[in-house]
Amino acid sequence: MPTYVAFLRAINLGPRRKFAKADIVAATEAAGATDVLTHINTGNVRLTTSLRSRAKVEASLEKAYAERAGFEVPTIVYTPAELTAIADDARELTASRADLERHYVYLLKDEPDPALAAALEARGDAANGVVVRHRAVHLLLGPGYGAGGVDPFKCEKALQVVATNRNFNVVTTLADKWCS
């Protein structure tokens, strides 16, 4: 059975969108998954399922999460190979920027329109950059980055896709921990 890594969007934000790890595990298992693991309480889930289509896995998890949490939980799913490639890209991009203060990775439900991706990348400047690779956007923030402002480029809105973000450490840690 295939293994996937799922990233949940917009949970544990404010008092109304709480979704505890135990509930995430229970809902994931209710969707038919096994070998469920979570990493920190921000919606990172590793699972094994008999489903073989990413879209079917996402739909099954989103249904189970909505039933358990009481609100919609957009879910973005990758294979271990896809997440490893994103982590490898993140390492390469971080190594190429000695002045980097922050590196966020937007994980996308769907591949963005190439013209929108090119327009977003063009917004970069000498200090801050955006690199779009397949279903991931690397937000590279250098000197002058405003602490607390995760996305000065409004990546999700610019690409018109469902996305969630994680920092460099979470993406690379999960790839090392769950995809090796």
C-alpha atoms as an extended CHARMM CRD file, in Angstrom:
* protein
*
       180  EXT
         1         1  MET       CA              0.0000000000        0.0000000000        0.0000000000  PROA      1               0.0000000000
         2         2  PRO       CA              1.3070000000        3.4610000000       -0.8310000000  PROA      2               0.0000000000
         3         3  THR       CA              2.5040000000        5.9510000000        1.7490000000  PROA      3               0.0000000000
         4         4  TYR       CA              1.7220000000        9.6560000000        1.5590000000  PROA      4               0.0000000000
         5         5  VAL       CA              2.5290000000       12.8090000000        3.4830000000  PROA      5               0.0000000000
         6         6  ALA       CA             -0.4160000000       15.1580000000        4.0050000000  PROA      6               0.0000000000
         7         7  PHE       CA             -0.2870000000       18.7960000000        5.0010000000  PROA      7               0.0000000000
         8         8  LEU       CA             -3.3940000000       20.3300000000        6.5180000000  PROA      8               0.0000000000
         9         9  ARG       CA             -4.1470000000       23.9660000000        5.8340000000  PROA      9               0.0000000000
        10        10  ALA       CA             -5.4100000000       26.5280000000        8.3440000000  PROA      10              0.0000000000
        11        11  ILE       CA             -5.7580000000       24.4810000000       11.4960000000  PROA      11              0.0000000000
        12        12  ASN       CA             -5.0320000000       25.5470000000       15.0670000000  PROA      12              0.0000000000
        13        13  LEU       CA             -5.4520000000       29.1930000000       14.1460000000  PROA      13              0.0000000000
        14        14  GLY       CA             -7.5110000000       31.0510000000       16.6980000000  PROA      14              0.0000000000
        15        15  PRO       CA            -10.1780000000       29.5920000000       18.9450000000  PROA      15              0.0000000000
        16        16  ARG       CA            -12.4840000000       28.2100000000       16.2430000000  PROA      16              0.0000000000
        17        17  ARG       CA            -10.1560000000       26.1130000000       14.1030000000  PROA      17              0.0000000000
        18        18  LYS       CA             -8.6770000000       23.7820000000       16.7160000000  PROA      18              0.0000000000
        19        19  PHE       CA             -7.8430000000       20.2820000000       15.4970000000  PROA      19              0.0000000000
        20        20  ALA       CA             -5.7340000000       18.3350000000       17.9860000000  PROA      20              0.0000000000
        21        21  LYS       CA             -3.1930000000       15.7050000000       16.9260000000  PROA      21              0.0000000000
        22        22  ALA       CA             -5.2450000000       12.8990000000       18.4890000000  PROA      22              0.0000000000
        23        23  ASP       CA             -8.2890000000       13.9810000000       16.4820000000  PROA      23              0.0000000000
        24        24  ILE       CA             -6.2200000000       14.2160000000       13.3000000000  PROA      24              0.0000000000
        25        25  VAL       CA             -4.9640000000       10.6530000000       13.8380000000  PROA      25              0.0000000000
        26        26  ALA       CA             -8.4880000000        9.3720000000       14.5690000000  PROA      26              0.0000000000
        27        27  ALA       CA             -9.9290000000       11.0830000000       11.4880000000  PROA      27              0.0000000000
        28        28  THR       CA             -7.0900000000        9.8350000000        9.2820000000  PROA      28              0.0000000000
        29        29  GLU       CA             -7.7040000000        6.2850000000       10.4900000000  PROA      29              0.0000000000
        30        30  ALA       CA            -11.4680000000        6.7530000000        9.9610000000  PROA      30              0.0000000000
        31        31  ALA       CA            -10.6260000000        7.5610000000        6.3270000000  PROA      31              0.0000000000
        32        32  GLY       CA             -9.1040000000        4.0700000000        6.0710000000  PROA      32              0.0000000000
        33        33  ALA       CA             -5.4510000000        4.9670000000        6.5800000000  PROA      33              0.0000000000
        34        34  THR       CA             -2.9770000000        3.0130000000        8.6810000000  PROA      34              0.0000000000
        35        35  ASP       CA              0.5020000000        3.6400000000       10.0740000000  PROA      35              0.0000000000
        36        36  VAL       CA             -0.5520000000        7.2290000000       10.8550000000  PROA      36              0.0000000000
        37        37  LEU       CA              2.0880000000        9.5510000000       12.3060000000  PROA      37              0.0000000000
        38        38  THR       CA              1.9710000000       13.2780000000       13.0410000000  PROA      38              0.0000000000
        39        39  HSD       CA              4.6970000000       15.8530000000       13.5200000000  PROA      39              0.0000000000
        40        40  ILE       CA              4.0640000000       18.8910000000       15.7230000000  PROA      40              0.0000000000
        41        41  ASN       CA              0.5330000000       20.2060000000       15.9460000000  PROA      41              0.0000000000
        42        42  THR       CA              0.4400000000       22.1200000000       12.6700000000  PROA      42              0.0000000000
        43        43  GLY       CA             -1.1120000000       19.4600000000       10.4610000000  PROA      43              0.0000000000
        44        44  ASN       CA              1.6900000000       17.2450000000        9.1910000000  PROA      44              0.0000000000
        45        45  VAL       CA              0.5630000000       13.6290000000        8.7110000000  PROA      45              0.0000000000
        46        46  ARG       CA              2.2130000000       10.5040000000        7.3250000000  PROA      46              0.0000000000
        47        47  LEU       CA             -0.1500000000        7.6960000000        6.3420000000  PROA      47              0.0000000000
        48        48  THR       CA             -0.4980000000        4.4980000000        4.3960000000  PROA      48              0.0000000000
        49        49  THR       CA             -3.6580000000        3.8610000000        2.3890000000  PROA      49              0.0000000000
        50        50  SER       CA             -4.9850000000        1.5480000000       -0.2930000000  PROA      50              0.0000000000
        51        51  LEU       CA             -5.9610000000        4.6020000000       -2.3490000000  PROA      51              0.0000000000
        52        52  ARG       CA             -3.5730000000        5.1940000000       -5.2340000000  PROA      52              0.0000000000
        53        53  SER       CA             -4.6930000000        8.5670000000       -6.5530000000  PROA      53              0.0000000000
        54        54  ARG       CA             -3.5410000000       11.7670000000       -4.8560000000  PROA      54              0.0000000000
        55        55  ALA       CA             -6.9180000000       13.3610000000       -5.5560000000  PROA      55              0.0000000000
        56        56  LYS       CA             -8.7530000000       10.4380000000       -3.9530000000  PROA      56              0.0000000000
        57        57  VAL       CA             -6.4870000000       10.5330000000       -0.8910000000  PROA      57              0.0000000000
        58        58  GLU       CA             -7.0440000000       14.2850000000       -0.5120000000  PROA      58              0.0000000000
        59        59  ALA       CA            -10.8300000000       13.9410000000       -0.9200000000  PROA      59              0.0000000000
        60        60  SER       CA            -11.0410000000       11.0580000000        1.5440000000  PROA      60              0.0000000000
        61        61  LEU       CA             -8.9860000000       12.8950000000        4.1720000000  PROA      61              0.0000000000
        62        62  GLU       CA            -10.8240000000       16.2010000000        3.6830000000  PROA      62              0.0000000000
        63        63  LYS       CA            -14.1790000000       14.4570000000        4.2020000000  PROA      63              0.0000000000
        64        64  ALA       CA            -12.9740000000       12.6980000000        7.3660000000  PROA      64              0.0000000000
        65        65  TYR       CA            -11.3350000000       15.8570000000        8.7160000000  PROA      65              0.0000000000
        66        66  ALA       CA            -14.4500000000       17.9820000000        8.1310000000  PROA      66              0.0000000000
        67        67  GLU       CA            -16.5810000000       15.4000000000        9.9200000000  PROA      67              0.0000000000
        68        68  ARG       CA            -14.2210000000       15.2050000000       12.9030000000  PROA      68              0.0000000000
        69        69  ALA       CA            -13.1830000000       18.8740000000       13.1740000000  PROA      69              0.0000000000
        70        70  GLY       CA            -16.5110000000       20.4600000000       12.2690000000  PROA      70              0.0000000000
        71        71  PHE       CA            -14.9300000000       22.7140000000        9.6250000000  PROA      71              0.0000000000
        72        72  GLU       CA            -13.3400000000       22.3230000000        6.2060000000  PROA      72              0.0000000000
        73        73  VAL       CA             -9.6590000000       21.3070000000        6.2720000000  PROA      73              0.0000000000
        74        74  PRO       CA             -7.9910000000       21.6840000000        2.8630000000  PROA      74              0.0000000000
        75        75  THR       CA             -5.3940000000       18.9410000000        2.5770000000  PROA      75              0.0000000000
        76        76  ILE       CA             -2.3650000000       18.7950000000        0.2910000000  PROA      76              0.0000000000
        77        77  VAL       CA             -0.8300000000       15.3660000000       -0.3090000000  PROA      77              0.0000000000
        78        78  TYR       CA              2.5830000000       14.3240000000       -1.6240000000  PROA      78              0.0000000000
        79        79  THR       CA              4.2870000000       11.0180000000       -2.2010000000  PROA      79              0.0000000000
        80        80  PRO       CA              7.5240000000       10.4910000000       -0.2680000000  PROA      80              0.0000000000
        81        81  ALA       CA              9.4730000000       10.9690000000       -3.5220000000  PROA      81              0.0000000000
        82        82  GLU       CA              7.7470000000       14.3030000000       -4.1800000000  PROA      82              0.0000000000
        83        83  LEU       CA              8.4240000000       15.5750000000       -0.6590000000  PROA      83              0.0000000000
        84        84  THR       CA             12.0530000000       14.4530000000       -0.8890000000  PROA      84              0.0000000000
        85        85  ALA       CA             12.4220000000       16.4300000000       -4.1360000000  PROA      85              0.0000000000
        86        86  ILE       CA             10.9350000000       19.5280000000       -2.4700000000  PROA      86              0.0000000000
        87        87  ALA       CA             13.3320000000       19.1520000000        0.4700000000  PROA      87              0.0000000000
        88        88  ASP       CA             16.2750000000       18.7070000000       -1.9160000000  PROA      88              0.0000000000
        89        89  ASP       CA             15.2410000000       21.8810000000       -3.7500000000  PROA      89              0.0000000000
        90        90  ALA       CA             14.9490000000       23.6890000000       -0.4040000000  PROA      90              0.0000000000
        91        91  ARG       CA             18.4560000000       22.6380000000        0.6090000000  PROA      91              0.0000000000
        92        92  GLU       CA             19.8770000000       23.6940000000       -2.7620000000  PROA      92              0.0000000000
        93        93  LEU       CA             18.1620000000       27.0820000000       -2.6630000000  PROA      93              0.0000000000
        94        94  THR       CA             19.1800000000       27.7410000000        0.9450000000  PROA      94              0.0000000000
        95        95  ALA       CA             22.8020000000       26.8290000000        0.2070000000  PROA      95              0.0000000000
        96        96  SER       CA             22.8310000000       29.2790000000       -2.7020000000  PROA      96              0.0000000000
        97        97  ARG       CA             21.9130000000       32.2560000000       -0.4840000000  PROA      97              0.0000000000
        98        98  ALA       CA             24.3990000000       33.1640000000        2.2610000000  PROA      98              0.0000000000
        99        99  ASP       CA             22.2520000000       36.1510000000        3.2810000000  PROA      99              0.0000000000
       100       100  LEU       CA             19.0330000000       34.1630000000        3.7550000000  PROA      100             0.0000000000
       101       101  GLU       CA             17.1060000000       35.0010000000        6.9430000000  PROA      101             0.0000000000
       102       102  ARG       CA             14.0220000000       32.8390000000        6.3440000000  PROA      102             0.0000000000
       103       103  HSD       CA             12.9880000000       30.1420000000        3.9020000000  PROA      103             0.0000000000
       104       104  TYR       CA              9.3050000000       29.2260000000        3.7150000000  PROA      104             0.0000000000
       105       105  VAL       CA              7.8970000000       26.5970000000        1.4050000000  PROA      105             0.0000000000
       106       106  TYR       CA              4.3600000000       26.8680000000        0.0900000000  PROA      106             0.0000000000
       107       107  LEU       CA              2.9710000000       23.4100000000       -0.6180000000  PROA      107             0.0000000000
       108       108  LEU       CA              0.4010000000       23.5550000000       -3.4170000000  PROA      108             0.0000000000
       109       109  LYS       CA             -2.6420000000       21.3840000000       -4.0200000000  PROA      109             0.0000000000
       110       110  ASP       CA             -2.2760000000       21.8100000000       -7.7780000000  PROA      110             0.0000000000
       111       111  GLU       CA              0.4980000000       22.8330000000      -10.1240000000  PROA      111             0.0000000000
       112       112  PRO       CA              0.2010000000       26.5700000000      -10.8000000000  PROA      112             0.0000000000
       113       113  ASP       CA             -0.4140000000       28.1610000000      -14.1520000000  PROA      113             0.0000000000
       114       114  PRO       CA              3.0510000000       28.7590000000      -15.6960000000  PROA      114             0.0000000000
       115       115  ALA       CA              2.3000000000       32.4020000000      -16.5230000000  PROA      115             0.0000000000
       116       116  LEU       CA              1.1780000000       33.1070000000      -12.9450000000  PROA      116             0.0000000000
       117       117  ALA       CA              4.2700000000       31.3160000000      -11.6190000000  PROA      117             0.0000000000
       118       118  ALA       CA              6.5690000000       33.3980000000      -13.8510000000  PROA      118             0.0000000000
       119       119  ALA       CA              4.8360000000       36.6140000000      -12.7790000000  PROA      119             0.0000000000
       120       120  LEU       CA              5.2450000000       35.6860000000       -9.1150000000  PROA      120             0.0000000000
       121       121  GLU       CA              8.9330000000       34.8590000000       -9.5460000000  PROA      121             0.0000000000
       122       122  ALA       CA              9.4180000000       38.2260000000      -11.2820000000  PROA      122             0.0000000000
       123       123  ARG       CA              8.3630000000       40.0170000000       -8.0770000000  PROA      123             0.0000000000
       124       124  GLY       CA             11.6590000000       39.0570000000       -6.4260000000  PROA      124             0.0000000000
       125       125  ASP       CA             14.3810000000       41.5770000000       -5.7740000000  PROA      125             0.0000000000
       126       126  ALA       CA             18.0070000000       41.5210000000       -4.6040000000  PROA      126             0.0000000000
       127       127  ALA       CA             17.0290000000       40.6290000000       -1.0270000000  PROA      127             0.0000000000
       128       128  ASN       CA             13.9120000000       38.4870000000       -1.4050000000  PROA      128             0.0000000000
       129       129  GLY       CA             13.0500000000       35.8960000000       -3.9700000000  PROA      129             0.0000000000
       130       130  VAL       CA             10.4100000000       33.4280000000       -5.0430000000  PROA      130             0.0000000000
       131       131  VAL       CA             11.1550000000       30.1590000000       -6.8220000000  PROA      131             0.0000000000
       132       132  VAL       CA              8.2970000000       28.0160000000       -8.1390000000  PROA      132             0.0000000000
       133       133  ARG       CA              9.0500000000       24.3520000000       -8.7570000000  PROA      133             0.0000000000
       134       134  HSD       CA              6.1570000000       22.0500000000       -9.6220000000  PROA      134             0.0000000000
       135       135  ARG       CA              3.7610000000       22.0400000000       -6.6190000000  PROA      135             0.0000000000
       136       136  ALA       CA              6.0370000000       24.0200000000       -4.3130000000  PROA      136             0.0000000000
       137       137  VAL       CA              6.9320000000       27.6760000000       -3.9560000000  PROA      137             0.0000000000
       138       138  HSD       CA             10.1300000000       28.5920000000       -2.1340000000  PROA      138             0.0000000000
       139       139  LEU       CA              9.9450000000       31.9880000000       -0.4860000000  PROA      139             0.0000000000
       140       140  LEU       CA             13.5030000000       33.1770000000        0.1640000000  PROA      140             0.0000000000
       141       141  LEU       CA             13.6450000000       36.1300000000        2.5240000000  PROA      141             0.0000000000
       142       142  GLY       CA             16.9130000000       37.9610000000        2.9930000000  PROA      142             0.0000000000
       143       143  PRO       CA             18.1520000000       41.0630000000        4.7960000000  PROA      143             0.0000000000
       144       144  GLY       CA             15.3910000000       43.4490000000        5.7510000000  PROA      144             0.0000000000
       145       145  TYR       CA             12.8300000000       40.7060000000        6.0540000000  PROA      145             0.0000000000
       146       146  GLY       CA             10.0670000000       41.9240000000        8.3810000000  PROA      146             0.0000000000
       147       147  ALA       CA              9.8270000000       39.4380000000       11.2420000000  PROA      147             0.0000000000
       148       148  GLY       CA              6.3250000000       38.0850000000       11.5640000000  PROA      148             0.0000000000
       149       149  GLY       CA              5.4270000000       38.6940000000        7.9300000000  PROA      149             0.0000000000
       150       150  VAL       CA              5.4980000000       35.2460000000        6.3760000000  PROA      150             0.0000000000
       151       151  ASP       CA              4.5350000000       36.1630000000        2.8340000000  PROA      151             0.0000000000
       152       152  PRO       CA              5.2530000000       39.6250000000        1.4440000000  PROA      152             0.0000000000
       153       153  PHE       CA              4.5760000000       38.2700000000       -2.0670000000  PROA      153             0.0000000000
       154       154  LYS       CA              1.0700000000       36.8760000000       -1.3470000000  PROA      154             0.0000000000
       155       155  CYS       CA              2.0090000000       33.6220000000       -3.0720000000  PROA      155             0.0000000000
       156       156  GLU       CA             -1.2410000000       31.7310000000       -2.6120000000  PROA      156             0.0000000000
       157       157  LYS       CA             -3.3580000000       34.6180000000       -3.8920000000  PROA      157             0.0000000000
       158       158  ALA       CA             -1.0100000000       35.3170000000       -6.8060000000  PROA      158             0.0000000000
       159       159  LEU       CA             -1.0210000000       31.6870000000       -7.9680000000  PROA      159             0.0000000000
       160       160  GLN       CA             -4.7640000000       31.1850000000       -7.3980000000  PROA      160             0.0000000000
       161       161  VAL       CA             -4.2700000000       27.7620000000       -5.8230000000  PROA      161             0.0000000000
       162       162  VAL       CA             -4.9190000000       26.1750000000       -2.4420000000  PROA      162             0.0000000000
       163       163  ALA       CA             -1.6800000000       26.1500000000       -0.4670000000  PROA      163             0.0000000000
       164       164  THR       CA             -0.2220000000       25.8610000000        2.9900000000  PROA      164             0.0000000000
       165       165  ASN       CA              3.2210000000       26.8810000000        4.1320000000  PROA      165             0.0000000000
       166       166  ARG       CA              5.8830000000       25.3110000000        6.2790000000  PROA      166             0.0000000000
       167       167  ASN       CA              9.3420000000       26.5480000000        7.1030000000  PROA      167             0.0000000000
       168       168  PHE       CA             12.5420000000       25.0410000000        5.7600000000  PROA      168             0.0000000000
       169       169  ASN       CA             13.1670000000       23.0480000000        8.9390000000  PROA      169             0.0000000000
       170       170  VAL       CA              9.7750000000       21.3270000000        8.9350000000  PROA      170             0.0000000000
       171       171  VAL       CA              9.9880000000       20.3960000000        5.2490000000  PROA      171             0.0000000000
       172       172  THR       CA             13.5030000000       18.9820000000        5.4570000000  PROA      172             0.0000000000
       173       173  THR       CA             12.8840000000       17.2560000000        8.7970000000  PROA      173             0.0000000000
       174       174  LEU       CA              9.7850000000       15.4940000000        7.4840000000  PROA      174             0.0000000000
       175       175  ALA       CA             11.5310000000       14.4190000000        4.3010000000  PROA      175             0.0000000000
       176       176  ASP       CA             14.4080000000       12.9760000000        6.3450000000  PROA      176             0.0000000000
       177       177  LYS       CA             12.1560000000       11.3930000000        8.9580000000  PROA      177             0.0000000000
       178       178  TRP       CA              9.3310000000       10.0050000000        6.8220000000  PROA      178             0.0000000000
       179       179  CYS       CA             10.6550000000        9.6210000000        3.2980000000  PROA      179             0.0000000000
       180       180  SER       CA             14.0070000000        7.8890000000        3.6530000000  PROA      180             0.0000000000
